Amino acid sequence: MQSQTLDPAKTALNYHHTEAAAHHEEHPDHRITGLIMFLVAEGMIFFGMFGAYLAFRSVLPSWPPEGTPDLELLLPGVNTIILISSSFVIHNADTAIKKNDVSGMRTWLAITAAMGAIFLAGQLYEYSNLEFGLTTNLFASAFYVLTGFHGLHVFIGLVAILAVLWRSRVAGHYSSEKHFGVEAAEIYWHFVDVVWIVLFGLLYIL
């Protein structure tokens, strides 16, 4: 009967894997939960601002105040279609990486980034053509604060998407097993879209 010789290197490697697995079980990944909690907090800020806007609207005799030029609907409407459509596009990126399709993920993320950039460019163009300024009246101030704060969030989401694209250059950085960055960018982008739908309805439709 032959005795088996234990390989110290292999034994150490097995021990390392066992320890890593145990560590993972003891410390589950709560990053998505943390992101959702952050977005809930951000949502509370937005809805507080929406509440203030509705309060202003309810106490003033006319809204917008007399003399405020009407808002154009064409450009914001097109921007809304672009932003909502981008939610479906970024979802395709998440679906692709869960199938280990890194190239597909990059393509869909690049399209989403382009759509986000177009949205921001459209918003800046609208600002440059508005016939009222930040301090014209209460409606104007609320308009710029709400759209500007949302635009900041779109910009942050755009930076996050570009960061995921940059990191995807490293082989194996994202895969069906490791895709937190892609999933987090998608969740954040959906949040930005939902907020814009509410904001668009308040400012442009009601």
Summary of the structure (lengths in Angstrom):
residues: 206
radius of gyration: 23.9
end to end distance: 87.3
largest distance: 100.1
contacts: 565
relative contact order: 0.14
helix: 76%
strand: 0%
